[in-house]
Amino acid sequence: MKTNSTEHKSLFTGYSRKKLHSLAETYEELAKLYRNRQKEAAPASADRKEILYRNELRETNQIFANHLEEISEAFLEAADTVVHVSTPMEHKKKTLLQHLKKHGIQARELIFIEGRQSRRISMEARCVHRGEIAAEDLAGLLSVYFNRRLMPALDSAVSVGKNYDLFIFEDEPRFTILSAVSRAVKEDEKISGDNFSVEEYSQNQMVAMISDGMGSGEQACHDSQSVVEFMEKFMEAGFSKEKALMMVNGAFFSQNTGRNPTTLDICSVDLLSGEAEFIKAGAAVSFLKRGMHVEELSADTLPLGSVEEIDTMQLMVQLCDADMLVMVSDGVTDAFAEFGEGRLREVIAKTSYVNPKELADYLLKCAIGCQGGRIRDDMTVLAMYINQSAP
């Protein structure tokens, strides 16, 4: 639809942007403070113990400085986020308002908002007649008019009543994901050292994670659980996966200086485009199953906490309808490896399961069977079925 005006606006008001820039500057100054501390030389009379202490302190200051700079950059990125705001041409707007009025809805303040990852329609609306109309029904009317599949956004009002309320609609995801997990705890242990998460951080993004703590038992569980929870909190706060990963790695390295590294496997799916991104930090191989063909998704990277600044590798794949994604922890791959390289891929290729729970259960059963019924390490299998709606 052509518009009669288009503006490029900041996502935040001038006051809010100023506050965010101020916070960014504060964190940057703190980072400089920690970096300056690294330059302090040890006294000439310092003994070996004092020198080792000062070296360790310099490393800690370096890590804190890196964290603070990451936070500063995140605030700047948020402050400078720009959206494109436009209004429809007057005759088009009039036609839409008449279309809604025929269905008992009076609307005003119609605008289109396009951000980096979303296209939204915003309006104020009220019900002309008595009673209420669900926001989903209003989304249906707009979908027909604009020839786009629209749905109410999370921050939209849920029903159209007698008073004007704000309604926000965005494109309905073309992809949905069914997920399931199967787990086994190492024999002679009561708790698994693996932890996982499957969350939607917006209506258009799903993120799955598996973290495997070194060893087994309570300490391994604590480490992997901390990784997952910190990643969740950072992403909920608006940090990118990459920035969150860097900060979590720095925190773990400063805490144990590489003694208890923890792996992390991330799969992020754009539910609008179907593009999946894998980020691996020392994690086991993952698999994309399409019919009888299985593609391995692996990266030779180090686990979190093993080095001060970790290098990650992103793997991108385009998903299709009926694809299956399989993520596993090291305990599963190690079990299958006893029967040769590529054995797990062969087993996945021969399966015909479309139910992710059945596939996860089957692969876990096979992994245990490969070790003669023994469970020598914690095992986690996370399976996802991809469903793509018609365009």
Sequence and secondary structure as in RCSB ss.txt:
>XXXX:A:sequence
MKTNSTEHKSLFTGYSRKKLHSLAETYEELAKLYRNRQKEAAPASADRKEILYRNELRETNQIFANHLEEISEAF
LEAADTVVHVSTPMEHKKKTLLQHLKKHGIQARELIFIEGRQSRRISMEARCVHRGEIAAEDLAGLLSVYFNRRL
MPALDSAVSVGKNYDLFIFEDEPRFTILSAVSRAVKEDEKISGDNFSVEEYSQNQMVAMISDGMGSGEQACHDSQ
SVVEFMEKFMEAGFSKEKALMMVNGAFFSQNTGRNPTTLDICSVDLLSGEAEFIKAGAAVSFLKRGMHVEELSAD
TLPLGSVEEIDTMQLMVQLCDADMLVMVSDGVTDAFAEFGEGRLREVIAKTSYVNPKELADYLLKCAIGCQGGRI
RDDMTVLAMYINQSAP
>XXXX:A:secstr
  EEEEEEEESS HHHHHHHHHHHHHHHHHHHHHHHHHT    TT  HHHHHHHHHHHHHHHHHHHHHHHHHHHH
HHHHT EEEEEEE HHHHHHHHHHHHTTTEEEEEEEEEE SS EEEEEEEEESSSS EEHHHHHHHHHHHHTS E
EE TTS SEE SS EEEEEEE  SEEEEEEEEEE  TT SS SEEEEEEEEETTEEEEEEEEESSSHHHHHHHHH
HHHHHHHHHHHTT  HHHHHHHHHHHHHHHHTTSS EEEEEEEEETTT EEEEEEES   EEEEETTEEEEE   
   BTSSSS   EEEEEE  TT EEEEE HHHHHHHHTT TTHHHHHHHH    SHHHHHHHHHHHHHHHTTT  
 S EEEEEEEEEE   
